């Protein structure tokens, strides 16, 4: 669960609704190019996603943005 206080896991969504084969290809792509980075998070936000009847995301509305720095 991503949005329960104390249980949030920072993440970046790369794709939705991949087949198992597509998921494996995506993971191979990411792992093959991964290199650790030192970063500073300057803001965080909560976004409301809206989907059409085919489960395709048609809009994303920022609900809350918090400046951290």
C-alpha positions, 0 to 999 in steps of 0.5 A: 500500500502506497498511501497509508501513513507510515506505509508509503513506499517511494516509487516511480510508475513506469508502465501499467497493465503489462503482460508477463512477457512485457514485464520481464522485458521492462525489468531486464531493460531497467536492471541493465541500465541501473546505476546507483545515484545520490539525489535530493528529493525537493518535493513530493506529490499525490496525483489522482489518475482517471481511467477510461473504460479500457483502463487507459489513463486519460488524466492526472490531476495533482491533489497535493504537492509538498515542498521538502527543501 
